[in-house]
């Protein structure tokens, strides 16, 4: 299992991303860190699911540009 520091190092976004830019996010809870399986965007100080527009209820700790397959 990857350590928290190793996972954070994989997410290189600094500050807040541009509002309508879809990004991958790393979240954290009492069990550890996890990556959401869908793109998100940061709008008006809140994280949202890029596809549905719904607000996230997760604690986002880092972000990076969406990686293309």
Secondary structure, DSSP 8 states (H G I E B T S, - for coil): ---HHHHHHT----S---TT--EEEEEEETTEEEE-SS-EEEETTEEEETTT--B--S-EEEEEE----
